[in-house]
Amino acid sequence: MFRLVIFDLDGTLLDTKDAITRSLNVTFSEIGLGPYDWDKDIVRFFGRPFKEWAETLLREEGRYSKENVEKVSDRMWDNYARIGVKHAKLMPGAMEVLNSLKKRGTKLAVATNMRSRHAKIFFSRFGLDKYFDKVCTISDVEKGKPHPDQVEYILRDLGIERKETLMVGDSKSDLDFARNSEVKLILLDSPWNQSLRPDYRIKKLEELMEIV
C-alpha cells in the first residue's frame, strides 16, 4: 500500500525526552535561567525547532532579543549533540521495524527539525545511516516542520507520490506536517498526543507493519 515511510526522529525512532531536558537545562543555566520541567515547560514545544523554544522561553523570562535567541538556540543544539546524545536511546522495536521494512523493499526516509551536523552525530551513535534512502533535516530546506518543505524535498528526490507515502511521528508538529504535506500519518502513542486525531494510531512501533 505504501512505498515510502518517512519517520520523525525525536520521540519516534529515538527516545530523547531525557536528552532534551538535560541539554535545555544546561544551556539555560549558563545564563542564569531554569531549571525547566518536561511536562510543565518543555512538552509544549516538542517537534518544533529549538529556535522557537529559545524565543518563547526568553520572552517569558523577560530576556528576549534577537541576539539572545540566536545565541541560546545555537548553544542548545551544541549541548544536545554533546550531552544529549549520551542520554538518548532507541525506541523499543525501532531496529526490528527498520530491518523488516528494508527487507520488504520499502523506501525509508527521515524528516527532522534537527540541524544536519547534529543529526549526523545521532545517526552515527545508533547506526541508522544504512537504513535510510533519504534524510532531510532543517538545514536542507527553507522551513522545517510543520511546513511541507521536507516532504516535497524527499518525494522529489525519491520519485514517489504522496498517495504512496506514510509519515510516522508523535507530536502535533508531525500531525500538522502530514496534513500540510497531504500524506497519511501514524502517531506513536504518547502522553502528549492523546487529543490529536491522526489517520492511524499505534501503541508500539511494531504495529505499523500491519498498516504498511
N, C-alpha and C positions, 0 to 999 in steps of 0.2 A: 504493500500500500504506500509506504513512504520510502523513497530512495535516499533521502538525506535526513540525518538527525543533527540538529545544532544544539549543543549543550552550553548552558551557563557554567561558570567555573565556581565562584564563591557560593557556598550553600547548596550546590547541586552535585558537582563532582568532588568538591573539596569541602570539608568541614572546617571553616575558618572563623567561627564565632570567637573563640579564644584568641586566635591570632590577631583579629581586627581589634578586639578590645584592648589587648596589651599594647599594640602598636599605637593606637589612638591615644591611650593614656600616657605613654612615654613621650609622644610628640607634644601634647598639651601641657604636660608637667614642666617641659622645658621653658614655657612662657608663663608659668605660674597658674595654670588653669586645670580643672578636673579635680579628682578623677571622675570618669563617666561610667555609667552603668549600662549594660547592654539593653535590658528591657525598657528602661526609662528614657535613656538618651540616644541610643545608637540604632536600635532596630528600625526606627522610622526612616533611616537613610539607606537601609540595606538594598544593594543593587544599583545604587547611584554613584557617580564619580566622587572621589574623595574631595574634590574641589567644592562640591555642593555641601558636603559635610562641614568643611572648614568655614565656608561662608556663613552658614546658618549658626553654628556654634559660636563663632566670633561675634556675630551680630547680637546673639543672646547674652553674651558676656560684656557687651559694650566695647569690644576691641576690634571692630570691623574697619578694615581698609583694604583696598585692592592689593597693596603691597603685602599686608599680613596674610591675606588669603593665599596668594601665590607662595609665599614663604612656608606657611603651615602645610598646605596641600603637598608641596614638594617634599617636605620633611616627613609627612605621613607616608608617602609612597616609599621613601628610602627606609624608614623604620619597618614598614610592612615587609619589604624584601629582606631586610637584615634580621629582624626579630620575629616577625610573624610567620615566616616560612618554617621556623623551628617548632611552632606550635600548631601548624595546620596538619590535617590528616585526611586521607581519602575517605569519602563517604562509604558506608557499608554497601558492598555489591558493585561498586564503581568499576573495578577492573574486570569482573566477571561479565558485566554488561558490555563494556567496550570490546572485550575479546569476542563475545558472541555476535555482536553487530558486525565486527570486522570480518569474521568468518562467513557471514551471510552476504558479504559484498556491499553492505550499506555504506554510503559515504558519510563521513563524520566531520563535524566542524565545531569550533568553539567561538562564541561571541561573548566577550568580556569587556567590562569597563576598566580592567587593569591596563596600565601602560605596557607597551611591548617589552621593554627591557626587564620589567619586573615580572611579567608573566613568564618569561623565559626561565627565570630562577625557579618558579614553582613547577613548571613543566619538567625541568631537569631533575628537580628534587624527587618527583614522583614517577619519572619515566614515562610521561604522557605523550611525548613527541611522536612516537611511532604510530599512534592510533589515528591521528587526525590528518585529513586531506587539506584542511584549511583552518587557520587560526586568525581571527580578526579581533584586534584589541582596539582600545580607544585611540591609540596612536595611528591607526590605519585609516581613520575616517574623520570627516569634519565634525560629526556629532555622534556621541555614544548613545547607548540605550537610555531612554526608551525610543529614541528616534530610529527610523528603519534603515539607516545607512549601512549598518553591519550586515543585515540580511541581503541588501542589494549587492554589496561587495562580495559576499560568499556565493550567492546564486550566479552572479555574472561570471565569476572565476570558474565555478564547477559546472556551469551549463545545465542547471536543474531548475525545474519550475516550482512555483510556490505551492501548488497543489500536491507536490511530491515531497514537501518539506515539513518536518516536525521540530518544534522548539521544545527543549526541556529546561525548566527553570524552577525558581522557588519564591520569587518576590513579585510585588506589584509592578516593579520596573520591567520584569520579564513578561508579565501579562500585557502591559501597555506596549511593550516592544513587539510582541507577537501580533497584537491587534493592529498596530500601526504598519506592520510588515505584511499583514494579511496571510499569516501562516498559522497552523494549528499549534496549540500549546498544551503540554503536560506540566502540571505543577507537582513537584515533590512536596508532600505534606510537611508542614512545619507550623509552629505556634503563631508565626507572624503572617500566615497567608490564609487563615481559616475563613475570612469573609470574602475571599476572591472567588470568582466563578470562571475557571478555565474550561477548555474543551474536554480535558481529561485530568483526573487527579489520581496520584498513586501514593501509597504509604512507604514503599521502598523501591529502589531503582530497578530491581529485577522485574517488577511488574510491567515496565514499559515494553518488554519483549512481546507481551501479548498484544499490545497496541500496534507496534511496528509491523 
